[in-house]
Amino acid sequence: MQLVPRNRYILVDLIEDIPTVAAKKPTILLPEDYKPTGNPFATARVRDSAPNCNIALSPGDIVVIPKSMIEDVEVGESKFKLVLENHILGVVEE
């Protein structure tokens, strides 16, 4: 199944962060279920964008987005991640 974005939405695939391993255990006692907050931003690869987007993005571009702005959409058995074009912070260029 394919989802074609509309209304200024961009279809993305998240790029997984490489987890960092702490060099030594903390000296402060923390609850077992404690998880550090980490980076509030994510990188994602653009799959497709709505035709009425104002920013020029091509499939394969790497973008930076706030993790809280990613919308998970399930259609049948398929899962998609969408982000509104206003939430694109930048494009990663090499």
Salt bridges, closest charged atoms under 4 A:
ASP13 OD1 - ARG47 NH1 3.34
ASP17 OD2 - LYS67 NZ 3.75
ASP72 OD1 - LYS81 NZ 2.52
GLU85 OE2 - ARG8 NE 2.77
